[in-house]
Structures are given as structure tokens and as C-alpha cells.
Amino acid sequence: MDELVWERPEPPARAAPTPLSRARIVETACALADEGGLEAVSLRKVAAALGAGPMRLYGYLDTKEELLDLMTDAVYGEIPLPDPETEGLAALRALAHGCRAAVQRHEWFADLIGGRPGLGPNALAYLEASLAAAAGPGPIEDAVITVFTVHSYVTGAVRSEIRERRLISDTGLDEESWQRAAAPYLQRMFDSGRYPTLLRTARDAVHPDGDAVFSAGLDRVLSGLSLP
């Protein structure tokens, strides 16, 4: 395997109208993504925002994939890590809420988490804290499954929230407006008698806000775990 960007030294500083560094490149890329999503990020667009030629960036990273890895790790660095003495479930809860808060600041982050773990120092620190919170005297595989379970819930929940936010932006309809527009059709479907539980849900269920839904779902996941 070629030398990874995490261990590859930066080019030596040189006199230039626009001084560059990996940190400055990543900060600029994150700002572009915050404003326009990941489609707004390319090496050429980042170079233009920095007032530098695109070829200069290749001294700091080789591909757009490396840039996305660096951006992801920068956001992981914003997530507070629990004190090592924090009780396991409390630590996992704090990490989950920290991840969600990071996605709310940088919605593109939701598109880059999940799957293979990040290899940057901040992503590894987040994973280390998660495993440490879940680990006990039993097989370490138990901690891996616990962390996978919690992270799967968090990833799915935040992606659902971001999907809703994007739908509002794309259609101009918030959830209440969408429900009103769909109400006549849904009433006809309910009148068919085929969906009694859906009817009961639409009629009787309380619909809390996103914070409450995320917290309640997380509590249900954590309550089902067996930690040392």
C-alpha cells in the first residue's frame, strides 16, 4: 500500500502569494461543502477558493478521496470525547449525540460516515473511545458488535433527518405541508380498512421533535445492550 496521507509529509513551505497547508485546504473544502454540499467540492474548486492553481494542491494530497477523508477526520475532531472514567452507556450516549450534532453543523458528514472506519487520528480516537466504553472482560468481539449496533442506529437516524431536510429544500414542503397535501389520498386508503394500525398512528400518535425522537430511539438501543 502506498504511504497514506496521514503519514505523508507536507511539502516544504515556500514563498507564494497564497500560502498553503493541508489544514487550510481542508478548512476551505469544509466551508464549500457546508454551503453547497459535497458536489461543491473538487480540487479545482478548492484551489479557486484559495486563489491558487489546482496543481499546487497535489503536493498536499493526491486525490479527491483523500480530501474527503481529511474533511471527515476534521469533523470527527469536533466531537467531544468522554472522559475515560465515564460509565459505558453514558459515554456511548455522549458520543452518539456528539456525532448527531456534528451532522447538524455539516450535513454532508452524514454522507461520509458508515461503512469502513476512518483512518485519520480523530476518527480513530472516536472509535477508540467507543470501543473503550463498550469493552469489558469478555471477548473484544462483544464490544465490536455493541459499537456497530450503536453506530448503525446513529448513522441511520442522522441520514433520515438530513434526507428530510433536503426534501424540504427541494420541494418547498415541510412535513406538515406534505401531510396536508397527502391527506385526501391517505384518507381514502384508510377508508379501505386495509391499514388499521397506520390509521391509529395517524390519528392518535404524538409526534415529538427530532431531538426527542433521536434521544428516545437511542435510549431504546442502549437499554438493550449488556455492558460490563
MARFI-34182 format. One record per atom (N, C-alpha, C): atom name; x, y, z; residue in one letter. Coordinates in steps of 0.1 Angstrom, whole numbers. Each point is the difference from the previous one (the first is absolute). Layout:
BEGIN
<pt CA, <X, Y, Z>, a>
...
This chain:
BEGIN
<pt N, <9, -12, 0>, m>
<pt CA, <-9, 12, 0>, m>
<pt C, <9, 12, 0>, m>
<pt N, <-4, 10, -8>, d>
<pt CA, <8, 13, 0>, d>
<pt C, <-2, 7, 13>, d>
<pt N, <9, 9, 2>, e>
<pt CA, <0, 8, 13>, e>
<pt C, <-13, 7, 1>, e>
<pt N, <-7, -1, 11>, l>
<pt CA, <-13, 7, 2>, l>
<pt C, <2, 14, 3>, l>
<pt N, <-10, 8, -3>, v>
<pt CA, <1, 15, 2>, v>
<pt C, <3, 3, 14>, v>
<pt N, <-4, -8, 10>, w>
<pt CA, <1, 3, 14>, w>
<pt C, <15, 0, 4>, w>
<pt N, <9, -7, -8>, e>
<pt CA, <14, -1, 4>, e>
<pt C, <9, 7, -11>, e>
<pt N, <-6, 5, -10>, r>
<pt CA, <7, 6, -11>, r>
<pt C, <3, 14, 4>, r>
<pt N, <13, 4, 0>, p>
<pt CA, <3, 14, 4>, p>
<pt C, <-5, 10, -10>, p>
<pt N, <-2, 12, 5>, e>
<pt CA, <-4, 11, -9>, e>
<pt C, <12, 5, -7>, e>
<pt N, <-2, 7, -12>, p>
<pt CA, <11, 6, -7>, p>
<pt C, <6, 11, 9>, p>
<pt N, <13, 2, -2>, p>
<pt CA, <6, 11, 8>, p>
<pt C, <-6, 14, -4>, p>
<pt N, <-1, 8, 10>, a>
<pt CA, <-6, 14, -2>, a>
<pt C, <9, 7, -10>, a>
<pt N, <-7, 8, -9>, r>
<pt CA, <7, 8, -9>, r>
<pt C, <-7, 13, -2>, r>
<pt N, <7, 10, -4>, a>
<pt CA, <-6, 13, -3>, a>
<pt C, <-10, 0, -11>, a>
<pt N, <-12, 4, 3>, a>
<pt CA, <-10, 0, -11>, a>
<pt C, <-11, 10, 4>, a>
<pt N, <-7, 5, -10>, p>
<pt CA, <-10, 10, 3>, p>
<pt C, <-11, -6, 9>, p>
<pt N, <-3, -13, -2>, t>
<pt CA, <-10, -7, 9>, t>
<pt C, <7, -12, 7>, t>
<pt N, <4, 3, 13>, p>
<pt CA, <6, -11, 7>, p>
<pt C, <-11, -12, 2>, p>
<pt N, <5, -12, -1>, l>
<pt CA, <-9, -11, 1>, l>
<pt C, <5, -9, 12>, l>
<pt N, <-10, -8, 5>, s>
<pt CA, <3, -11, 9>, s>
<pt C, <-11, -9, -1>, s>
<pt N, <2, -13, 5>, r>
<pt CA, <-11, -9, -1>, r>
<pt C, <-12, 5, 9>, r>
<pt N, <3, 6, 11>, a>
<pt CA, <-11, 4, 9>, a>
<pt C, <-8, 11, -7>, a>
<pt N, <6, 9, -8>, r>
<pt CA, <-7, 11, -6>, r>
<pt C, <-8, -6, -12>, r>
<pt N, <5, -9, -7>, i>
<pt CA, <-7, -7, -11>, i>
<pt C, <-13, -6, 6>, i>
<pt N, <2, -8, 10>, v>
<pt CA, <-12, -7, 6>, v>
<pt C, <-10, 10, 6>, v>
<pt N, <4, 10, 6>, e>
<pt CA, <-9, 10, 5>, e>
<pt C, <-8, 7, -11>, e>
<pt N, <7, 3, -11>, t>
<pt CA, <-7, 6, -11>, t>
<pt C, <-10, -10, -7>, t>
<pt N, <4, -13, -1>, a>
<pt CA, <-9, -10, -6>, a>
<pt C, <-12, -2, 9>, a>
<pt N, <2, 0, 13>, c>
<pt CA, <-12, -2, 9>, c>
<pt C, <-9, 12, -1>, c>
<pt N, <5, 12, -2>, a>
<pt CA, <-9, 12, -1>, a>
<pt C, <-7, -1, -13>, a>
<pt N, <6, -5, -11>, l>
<pt CA, <-7, -1, -13>, l>
<pt C, <-11, -11, 2>, l>
<pt N, <3, -11, 7>, a>
<pt CA, <-10, -10, 2>, a>
<pt C, <-12, 4, 8>, a>
<pt N, <3, 8, 11>, d>
<pt CA, <-10, 6, 8>, d>
<pt C, <-10, 8, -8>, d>
<pt N, <5, 7, -10>, e>
<pt CA, <-8, 9, -8>, e>
<pt C, <-7, -7, -11>, e>
<pt N, <6, -9, -7>, g>
<pt CA, <-5, -6, -12>, g>
<pt C, <-1, -15, 0>, g>
<pt N, <3, -7, 11>, g>
<pt CA, <1, -15, 0>, g>
<pt C, <12, -5, -7>, g>
<pt N, <2, -13, 0>, l>
<pt CA, <12, -6, -5>, l>
<pt C, <2, 2, -15>, l>
<pt N, <-11, 3, -7>, e>
<pt CA, <2, 3, -14>, e>
<pt C, <7, 13, -3>, e>
<pt N, <1, 8, 11>, a>
<pt CA, <7, 13, -1>, a>
<pt C, <15, -2, 2>, a>
<pt N, <4, -12, 3>, v>
<pt CA, <14, -2, 4>, v>
<pt C, <7, -8, -11>, v>
<pt N, <11, 6, -6>, s>
<pt CA, <9, -7, -8>, s>
<pt C, <14, 7, 2>, s>
<pt N, <10, -6, -4>, l>
<pt CA, <13, 6, 1>, l>
<pt C, <1, 14, -7>, l>
<pt N, <-6, 0, -12>, r>
<pt CA, <0, 13, -7>, r>
<pt C, <-8, 11, 7>, r>
<pt N, <-12, -4, 5>, k>
<pt CA, <-8, 10, 7>, k>
<pt C, <7, 5, 13>, k>
<pt N, <6, -9, 7>, v>
<pt CA, <7, 3, 12>, v>
<pt C, <12, 10, -3>, v>
<pt N, <7, -4, -11>, a>
<pt CA, <12, 8, -4>, a>
<pt C, <-5, 14, -3>, a>
<pt N, <-11, 1, -8>, a>
<pt CA, <-5, 13, -3>, a>
<pt C, <-4, 9, 12>, a>
<pt N, <-7, -7, 9>, a>
<pt CA, <-3, 7, 13>, a>
<pt C, <12, 5, 7>, a>
<pt N, <11, -7, -1>, l>
<pt CA, <12, 4, 7>, l>
<pt C, <8, 10, -8>, l>
<pt N, <-4, 2, -13>, g>
<pt CA, <8, 9, -9>, g>
<pt C, <13, -6, -4>, g>
<pt N, <0, -14, -1>, a>
<pt CA, <13, -7, -4>, a>
<pt C, <-3, -8, -12>, a>
<pt N, <10, -4, -7>, g>
<pt CA, <-1, -9, -12>, g>
<pt C, <-3, -14, 5>, g>
<pt N, <-9, -8, -7>, p>
<pt CA, <-3, -13, 4>, p>
<pt C, <12, -10, 2>, p>
<pt N, <10, 2, -8>, m>
<pt CA, <11, -9, 1>, m>
<pt C, <8, 1, 13>, m>
<pt N, <-1, 12, 7>, r>
<pt CA, <6, 2, 12>, r>
<pt C, <-5, -9, 11>, r>
<pt N, <-13, -3, -1>, l>
<pt CA, <-7, -9, 10>, l>
<pt C, <6, -14, 0>, l>
<pt N, <5, -4, -11>, y>
<pt CA, <4, -14, -1>, y>
<pt C, <13, -2, 7>, y>
<pt N, <6, 10, 5>, g>
<pt CA, <11, -2, 9>, g>
<pt C, <-4, -4, 14>, g>
<pt N, <-13, 3, 3>, y>
<pt CA, <-5, -3, 14>, y>
<pt C, <-9, -12, 0>, y>
<pt N, <-6, -4, -11>, l>
<pt CA, <-8, -12, -1>, l>
<pt C, <-1, -4, -14>, l>
<pt N, <-3, -13, -2>, d>
<pt CA, <1, -6, -13>, d>
<pt C, <-14, 0, -8>, d>
<pt N, <-11, -2, 8>, t>
<pt CA, <-13, -2, -6>, t>
<pt C, <-11, 7, 7>, t>
<pt N, <-11, 1, -6>, k>
<pt CA, <-12, 5, 7>, k>
<pt C, <-4, -9, 12>, k>
<pt N, <2, -13, -2>, e>
<pt CA, <-3, -9, 11>, e>
<pt C, <8, 3, 12>, e>
<pt N, <13, 4, -1>, e>
<pt CA, <8, 3, 11>, e>
<pt C, <-5, 13, 6>, e>
<pt N, <-5, 10, -8>, l>
<pt CA, <-6, 12, 6>, l>
<pt C, <-12, -3, 8>, l>
<pt N, <-9, -9, -5>, l>
<pt CA, <-12, -3, 7>, l>
<pt C, <4, -7, 13>, l>
<pt N, <10, -9, 0>, d>
<pt CA, <5, -6, 13>, d>
<pt C, <4, 10, 10>, d>
<pt N, <8, 10, -5>, l>
<pt CA, <5, 11, 9>, l>
<pt C, <-12, 8, 5>, l>
<pt N, <-10, 3, -8>, m>
<pt CA, <-11, 8, 4>, m>
<pt C, <-8, -8, 11>, m>
<pt N, <-2, -13, -2>, t>
<pt CA, <-7, -8, 9>, t>
<pt C, <7, 0, 14>, t>
<pt N, <13, -2, -1>, d>
<pt CA, <8, 0, 12>, d>
<pt C, <0, 13, 8>, d>
<pt N, <-1, 11, -8>, a>
<pt CA, <-1, 13, 7>, a>
<pt C, <-13, 1, 8>, a>
<pt N, <-11, -5, -6>, v>
<pt CA, <-13, 1, 7>, v>
<pt C, <1, -10, 12>, v>
<pt N, <5, -11, -1>, y>
<pt CA, <2, -9, 12>, y>
<pt C, <7, 7, 11>, y>
<pt N, <10, 9, -4>, g>
<pt CA, <7, 7, 10>, g>
<pt C, <-8, 10, 8>, g>
<pt N, <-12, 4, -5>, e>
<pt CA, <-9, 9, 7>, e>
<pt C, <-9, -7, 10>, e>
<pt N, <0, -14, 0>, i>
<pt CA, <-9, -7, 9>, i>
<pt C, <7, -2, 14>, i>
<pt N, <-5, 5, 10>, p>
<pt CA, <6, -1, 13>, p>
<pt C, <1, -15, 5>, p>
<pt N, <11, -4, 5>, l>
<pt CA, <2, -14, 4>, l>
<pt C, <-3, 0, 15>, l>
<pt N, <-7, -11, 5>, p>
<pt CA, <-3, 0, 14>, p>
<pt C, <13, -3, 8>, p>
<pt N, <-1, 4, 13>, d>
<pt CA, <11, -3, 9>, d>
<pt C, <1, -16, 1>, d>
<pt N, <13, -5, 1>, p>
<pt CA, <1, -14, 0>, p>
<pt C, <-7, -7, 12>, p>
<pt N, <-2, 8, 11>, e>
<pt CA, <-7, -5, 11>, e>
<pt C, <-15, 0, -1>, e>
<pt N, <-6, 5, -11>, t>
<pt CA, <-14, 1, -2>, t>
<pt C, <-6, -15, -1>, t>
<pt N, <-11, -2, 6>, e>
<pt CA, <-7, -13, -1>, e>
<pt C, <-3, -3, -14>, e>
<pt N, <1, -13, -4>, g>
<pt CA, <-1, -5, -13>, g>
<pt C, <-12, 6, -8>, g>
<pt N, <-12, -3, 5>, l>
<pt CA, <-12, 5, -7>, l>
<pt C, <0, 15, -2>, l>
<pt N, <4, 7, 11>, a>
<pt CA, <0, 15, -1>, a>
<pt C, <10, 4, -10>, a>
<pt N, <11, -7, -1>, a>
<pt CA, <10, 4, -11>, a>
<pt C, <-5, -2, -14>, a>
<pt N, <-7, -12, -2>, l>
<pt CA, <-5, -3, -13>, l>
<pt C, <-11, 10, -4>, l>
<pt N, <-8, 4, 10>, r>
<pt CA, <-11, 10, -2>, r>
<pt C, <6, 14, -4>, r>
<pt N, <11, 4, 7>, a>
<pt CA, <6, 13, -3>, a>
<pt C, <6, -1, -14>, a>
<pt N, <7, -10, -3>, l>
<pt CA, <6, -1, -14>, l>
<pt C, <-11, 0, -11>, l>
<pt N, <-11, -7, 3>, a>
<pt CA, <-11, 0, -10>, a>
<pt C, <-5, 14, -2>, a>
<pt N, <-3, 7, 11>, h>
<pt CA, <-5, 14, -1>, h>
<pt C, <10, 9, -6>, h>
<pt N, <13, -2, 2>, g>
<pt CA, <10, 8, -6>, g>
<pt C, <1, -2, -15>, g>
<pt N, <-2, -12, -4>, c>
<pt CA, <0, -3, -14>, c>
<pt C, <-12, 7, -7>, c>
<pt N, <-11, -1, 6>, r>
<pt CA, <-12, 6, -6>, r>
<pt C, <2, 15, 0>, r>
<pt N, <5, 6, 10>, a>
<pt CA, <3, 15, 0>, a>
<pt C, <9, 4, -11>, a>
<pt N, <10, -9, -3>, a>
<pt CA, <10, 3, -11>, a>
<pt C, <-7, 0, -13>, a>
<pt N, <-10, -10, -2>, v>
<pt CA, <-7, -1, -13>, v>
<pt C, <-9, 13, -1>, v>
<pt N, <-6, 4, 11>, q>
<pt CA, <-8, 12, -1>, q>
<pt C, <8, 13, -4>, q>
<pt N, <12, 0, 3>, r>
<pt CA, <9, 11, -4>, r>
<pt C, <5, -2, -14>, r>
<pt N, <2, -12, -4>, h>
<pt CA, <6, -4, -13>, h>
<pt C, <-8, -11, -6>, h>
<pt N, <-11, 3, -7>, e>
<pt CA, <-9, -11, -4>, e>
<pt C, <7, -10, -9>, e>
<pt N, <10, 4, -8>, w>
<pt CA, <7, -9, -9>, w>
<pt C, <7, -11, 8>, w>
<pt N, <3, 3, 12>, f>
<pt CA, <7, -10, 9>, f>
<pt C, <-8, -13, 0>, f>
<pt N, <-14, 1, -1>, a>
<pt CA, <-8, -12, 1>, a>
<pt C, <2, -9, -12>, a>
<pt N, <5, 6, -12>, d>
<pt CA, <2, -8, -12>, d>
<pt C, <13, -7, 1>, d>
<pt N, <9, 3, 9>, l>
<pt CA, <14, -5, 1>, l>
<pt C, <2, -10, 11>, l>
<pt N, <-10, -1, 9>, i>
<pt CA, <2, -9, 12>, i>
<pt C, <-7, -13, -3>, i>
<pt N, <4, -11, 7>, g>
<pt CA, <-5, -13, -2>, g>
<pt C, <9, -8, -9>, g>
<pt N, <-1, -12, -1>, g>
<pt CA, <9, -8, -8>, g>
<pt C, <13, -2, 7>, g>
<pt N, <11, 0, -8>, r>
<pt CA, <13, -2, 6>, r>
<pt C, <3, 12, 10>, r>
<pt N, <7, -3, 11>, p>
<pt CA, <3, 11, 9>, p>
<pt C, <11, 9, -6>, p>
<pt N, <-1, 13, 4>, g>
<pt CA, <10, 9, -5>, g>
<pt C, <14, -3, 7>, g>
<pt N, <11, 3, -7>, l>
<pt CA, <13, -3, 5>, l>
<pt C, <7, 12, 5>, l>
<pt N, <-6, 12, -1>, g>
<pt CA, <6, 12, 6>, g>
<pt C, <1, 0, 15>, g>
<pt N, <9, 8, 5>, p>
<pt CA, <2, 0, 15>, p>
<pt C, <-13, 3, 8>, p>
<pt N, <-8, 9, -5>, n>
<pt CA, <-12, 3, 7>, n>
<pt C, <-11, -11, -1>, n>
<pt N, <-1, -5, -12>, a>
<pt CA, <-10, -12, -1>, a>
<pt C, <5, -11, 8>, a>
<pt N, <13, -3, 1>, l>
<pt CA, <5, -11, 8>, l>
<pt C, <-3, 3, 15>, l>
<pt N, <2, 12, 4>, a>
<pt CA, <-3, 4, 14>, a>
<pt C, <-15, -2, 4>, a>
<pt N, <-9, 3, -10>, y>
<pt CA, <-14, -2, 2>, y>
<pt C, <-3, -15, 2>, y>
<pt N, <6, -8, -9>, l>
<pt CA, <-2, -14, 1>, l>
<pt C, <6, -6, 12>, l>
<pt N, <12, 5, 4>, e>
<pt CA, <6, -5, 12>, e>
<pt C, <-9, 3, 12>, e>
<pt N, <-5, 12, 1>, a>
<pt CA, <-9, 3, 11>, a>
<pt C, <-13, -8, 0>, a>
<pt N, <-5, -3, -12>, s>
<pt CA, <-12, -8, 0>, s>
<pt C, <3, -15, 4>, s>
<pt N, <11, -5, -4>, l>
<pt CA, <3, -14, 4>, l>
<pt C, <4, -1, 14>, l>
<pt N, <7, 10, 5>, a>
<pt CA, <3, 1, 15>, a>
<pt C, <-12, 0, 8>, a>
<pt N, <-10, 8, -4>, a>
<pt CA, <-13, 0, 7>, a>
<pt C, <-7, -13, 0>, a>
<pt N, <1, -8, -10>, a>
<pt CA, <-7, -12, -1>, a>
<pt C, <8, -12, 4>, a>
<pt N, <13, 1, 2>, a>
<pt CA, <8, -12, 3>, a>
<pt C, <-1, -4, 14>, a>
<pt N, <1, -13, 2>, g>
<pt CA, <0, -6, 14>, g>
<pt C, <9, -12, 0>, g>
<pt N, <-1, -8, 10>, p>
<pt CA, <9, -12, 2>, p>
<pt C, <-2, -11, -10>, p>
<pt N, <-12, 1, -7>, g>
<pt CA, <-3, -11, -10>, g>
<pt C, <7, 3, -13>, g>
<pt N, <-3, -8, -10>, p>
<pt CA, <6, 1, -13>, p>
<pt C, <-2, 14, -6>, p>
<pt N, <11, 6, -6>, i>
<pt CA, <-1, 13, -5>, i>
<pt C, <-10, 1, -12>, i>
<pt N, <-3, -12, -6>, e>
<pt CA, <-10, 0, -10>, e>
<pt C, <-14, 5, 5>, e>
<pt N, <-2, -2, 13>, d>
<pt CA, <-13, 5, 5>, d>
<pt C, <-1, 15, 0>, d>
<pt N, <12, 6, 2>, a>
<pt CA, <0, 15, 0>, a>
<pt C, <-1, 5, -15>, a>
<pt N, <6, -8, -9>, v>
<pt CA, <-2, 4, -14>, v>
<pt C, <-14, 0, -5>, v>
<pt N, <-8, -11, 5>, i>
<pt CA, <-14, -1, -4>, i>
<pt C, <-8, 11, 6>, i>
<pt N, <3, 3, 13>, t>
<pt CA, <-7, 11, 7>, t>
<pt C, <2, 13, -7>, t>
<pt N, <13, 3, -4>, v>
<pt CA, <3, 13, -7>, v>
<pt C, <-7, 0, -13>, v>
<pt N, <1, -11, -7>, f>
<pt CA, <-7, 0, -14>, f>
<pt C, <-15, 2, 2>, f>
<pt N, <-6, -5, 10>, t>
<pt CA, <-14, 2, 2>, t>
<pt C, <-4, 14, 3>, t>
<pt N, <8, 7, 9>, v>
<pt CA, <-3, 14, 3>, v>
<pt C, <3, 9, -12>, v>
<pt N, <11, -3, -7>, h>
<pt CA, <4, 9, -11>, h>
<pt C, <-10, -2, -12>, h>
<pt N, <-5, -12, -1>, s>
<pt CA, <-10, -3, -11>, s>
<pt C, <-13, 8, 3>, s>
<pt N, <-4, 1, 12>, y>
<pt CA, <-12, 8, 4>, y>
<pt C, <3, 15, -3>, y>
<pt N, <11, 5, 4>, v>
<pt CA, <4, 14, -1>, v>
<pt C, <0, 3, -15>, v>
<pt N, <7, -8, -8>, t>
<pt CA, <2, 3, -14>, t>
<pt C, <-14, 0, -7>, t>
<pt N, <-8, -10, 3>, g>
<pt CA, <-13, 0, -6>, g>
<pt C, <-9, 11, 4>, g>
<pt N, <0, 4, 12>, a>
<pt CA, <-8, 11, 5>, a>
<pt C, <4, 13, -6>, a>
<pt N, <13, 3, 0>, v>
<pt CA, <4, 13, -5>, v>
<pt C, <-2, 1, -15>, v>
<pt N, <2, -11, -7>, r>
<pt CA, <-3, 0, -14>, r>
<pt C, <-14, 3, -3>, r>
<pt N, <-9, -6, 8>, s>
<pt CA, <-14, 3, -2>, s>
<pt C, <-4, 14, 3>, s>
<pt N, <6, 6, 10>, e>
<pt CA, <-2, 14, 3>, e>
<pt C, <5, 9, -12>, e>
<pt N, <12, -3, -5>, i>
<pt CA, <5, 8, -11>, i>
<pt C, <-8, -2, -12>, i>
<pt N, <-5, -12, -3>, r>
<pt CA, <-9, -2, -11>, r>
<pt C, <-12, 9, 1>, r>
<pt N, <-6, 1, 11>, e>
<pt CA, <-12, 8, 2>, e>
<pt C, <4, 15, -2>, e>
<pt N, <11, 4, 5>, r>
<pt CA, <4, 14, -2>, r>
<pt C, <2, 3, -15>, r>
<pt N, <6, -10, -7>, r>
<pt CA, <2, 3, -15>, r>
<pt C, <-13, -1, -7>, r>
<pt N, <-10, -8, 4>, l>
<pt CA, <-13, 0, -7>, l>
<pt C, <-7, 13, 2>, l>
<pt N, <1, 6, 12>, i>
<pt CA, <-6, 13, 2>, i>
<pt C, <6, 10, -9>, i>
<pt N, <13, 0, -2>, s>
<pt CA, <7, 9, -8>, s>
<pt C, <-3, -2, -15>, s>
<pt N, <-2, -13, -4>, d>
<pt CA, <-2, -3, -14>, d>
<pt C, <-15, 3, -4>, d>
<pt N, <-9, -3, 9>, t>
<pt CA, <-14, 0, -4>, t>
<pt C, <-7, 13, 6>, t>
<pt N, <6, 6, 9>, g>
<pt CA, <-7, 12, 7>, g>
<pt C, <-11, -4, 9>, g>
<pt N, <-1, -13, 3>, l>
<pt CA, <-11, -5, 9>, l>
<pt C, <7, -5, 13>, l>
<pt N, <-4, 5, 12>, d>
<pt CA, <4, -6, 12>, d>
<pt C, <-9, -12, 3>, d>
<pt N, <3, -7, 11>, e>
<pt CA, <-7, -12, 2>, e>
<pt C, <-15, 2, 2>, e>
<pt N, <-4, 11, 7>, e>
<pt CA, <-14, 3, 2>, e>
<pt C, <-7, 3, -13>, e>
<pt N, <7, 8, -9>, s>
<pt CA, <-6, 3, -13>, s>
<pt C, <-1, -12, -9>, s>
<pt N, <10, -9, 1>, w>
<pt CA, <-1, -12, -8>, w>
<pt C, <-12, -9, 5>, w>
<pt N, <-1, -1, 13>, q>
<pt CA, <-11, -8, 5>, q>
<pt C, <-14, 6, -4>, q>
<pt N, <-1, 13, 0>, r>
<pt CA, <-13, 6, -5>, r>
<pt C, <-3, -3, -14>, r>
<pt N, <11, 1, -8>, a>
<pt CA, <-2, -3, -15>, a>
<pt C, <-4, -14, -2>, a>
<pt N, <6, -9, 8>, a>
<pt CA, <-3, -15, -2>, a>
<pt C, <-12, -4, 7>, a>
<pt N, <-7, 8, 9>, a>
<pt CA, <-11, -4, 8>, a>
<pt C, <-11, -6, -7>, a>
<pt N, <-5, 6, -11>, p>
<pt CA, <-12, -6, -7>, p>
<pt C, <3, -14, -5>, p>
<pt N, <12, -2, -6>, y>
<pt CA, <3, -14, -4>, y>
<pt C, <1, -9, 11>, y>
<pt N, <7, 4, 11>, l>
<pt CA, <2, -9, 12>, l>
<pt C, <-14, -4, 6>, l>
<pt N, <-9, 10, 0>, q>
<pt CA, <-13, -3, 6>, q>
<pt C, <-7, -11, -8>, q>
<pt N, <1, 1, -14>, r>
<pt CA, <-6, -10, -8>, r>
<pt C, <6, -14, 3>, r>
<pt N, <13, 0, 2>, m>
<pt CA, <7, -13, 3>, m>
<pt C, <-5, -5, 13>, m>
<pt N, <-1, 9, 10>, f>
<pt CA, <-4, -5, 13>, f>
<pt C, <-14, -5, 0>, f>
<pt N, <-9, 7, -8>, d>
<pt CA, <-14, -4, -1>, d>
<pt C, <-1, -14, -6>, d>
<pt N, <10, -5, -7>, s>
<pt CA, <-1, -14, -5>, s>
<pt C, <1, -10, 11>, s>
<pt N, <4, 3, 12>, g>
<pt CA, <1, -9, 11>, g>
<pt C, <12, -9, -1>, g>
<pt N, <9, 2, -9>, r>
<pt CA, <12, -8, -1>, r>
<pt C, <11, 4, 9>, r>
<pt N, <0, 12, 6>, y>
<pt CA, <11, 5, 7>, y>
<pt C, <-4, 5, 14>, y>
<pt N, <-6, -9, 9>, p>
<pt CA, <-5, 5, 12>, p>
<pt C, <10, 6, 10>, p>
<pt N, <12, -6, 0>, t>
<pt CA, <11, 5, 9>, t>
<pt C, <5, 13, -5>, t>
<pt N, <1, 2, -13>, l>
<pt CA, <4, 13, -5>, l>
<pt C, <-10, 11, 3>, l>
<pt N, <-13, -4, -1>, l>
<pt CA, <-10, 10, 3>, l>
<pt C, <1, 4, 15>, l>
<pt N, <2, -10, 9>, r>
<pt CA, <1, 3, 14>, r>
<pt C, <12, 9, 2>, r>
<pt N, <11, -3, -7>, t>
<pt CA, <12, 8, 2>, t>
<pt C, <-3, 15, -4>, t>
<pt N, <-6, 1, -12>, a>
<pt CA, <-2, 14, -5>, a>
<pt C, <-10, 7, 9>, a>
<pt N, <-10, -7, 6>, r>
<pt CA, <-10, 7, 8>, r>
<pt C, <5, 2, 14>, r>
<pt N, <7, -9, 6>, d>
<pt CA, <3, 1, 15>, d>
<pt C, <14, 3, 4>, d>
<pt N, <10, -3, -9>, a>
<pt CA, <14, 1, 4>, a>
<pt C, <4, 15, 2>, a>
<pt N, <8, 2, 11>, v>
<pt CA, <6, 13, 2>, v>
<pt C, <13, 0, -9>, v>
<pt N, <2, 11, -6>, h>
<pt CA, <12, 2, -9>, h>
<pt C, <10, 9, 6>, h>
<pt N, <9, -4, 8>, p>
<pt CA, <10, 8, 7>, p>
<pt C, <10, 6, -11>, p>
<pt N, <8, 9, 5>, d>
<pt CA, <10, 6, -9>, d>
<pt C, <12, -9, -2>, d>
<pt N, <9, 3, -9>, g>
<pt CA, <11, -8, -4>, g>
<pt C, <9, -4, 11>, g>
<pt N, <3, 10, 9>, d>
<pt CA, <8, -3, 12>, d>
<pt C, <-6, -11, 9>, d>
<pt N, <-13, 1, 2>, a>
<pt CA, <-6, -9, 9>, a>
<pt C, <0, -14, -7>, a>
<pt N, <-3, -1, -13>, v>
<pt CA, <0, -12, -7>, v>
<pt C, <13, -7, 0>, v>
<pt N, <11, 8, -2>, f>
<pt CA, <13, -6, 0>, f>
<pt C, <4, -6, 14>, f>
<pt N, <-3, 8, 10>, s>
<pt CA, <3, -4, 13>, s>
<pt C, <-7, -12, 5>, s>
<pt N, <-13, 0, -4>, a>
<pt CA, <-8, -12, 4>, a>
<pt C, <4, -13, -7>, a>
<pt N, <3, 2, -13>, g>
<pt CA, <5, -12, -7>, g>
<pt C, <14, -5, 5>, g>
<pt N, <8, 10, 3>, l>
<pt CA, <14, -4, 6>, l>
<pt C, <-2, -7, 13>, l>
<pt N, <-9, 5, 9>, d>
<pt CA, <-2, -6, 13>, d>
<pt C, <-5, -15, -2>, d>
<pt N, <-8, -2, -10>, r>
<pt CA, <-5, -14, -2>, r>
<pt C, <11, -9, -5>, r>
<pt N, <9, 5, -8>, v>
<pt CA, <12, -8, -4>, v>
<pt C, <9, -3, 12>, v>
<pt N, <3, 11, 7>, l>
<pt CA, <9, -2, 11>, l>
<pt C, <-6, -9, 11>, l>
<pt N, <-13, 1, 2>, s>
<pt CA, <-6, -8, 11>, s>
<pt C, <1, -15, -3>, s>
<pt N, <1, -3, -13>, g>
<pt CA, <1, -14, -4>, g>
<pt C, <14, -6, 0>, g>
<pt N, <10, 8, 3>, l>
<pt CA, <14, -4, 1>, l>
<pt C, <3, -6, 13>, l>
<pt N, <10, -9, 0>, s>
<pt CA, <5, -5, 13>, s>
<pt C, <14, 3, 1>, s>
<pt N, <3, 10, 8>, l>
<pt CA, <14, 5, 2>, l>
<pt C, <5, -4, 13>, l>
<pt N, <14, -2, 1>, p>
<pt CA, <6, -4, 13>, p>
<pt C, <-2, 11, 10>, p>
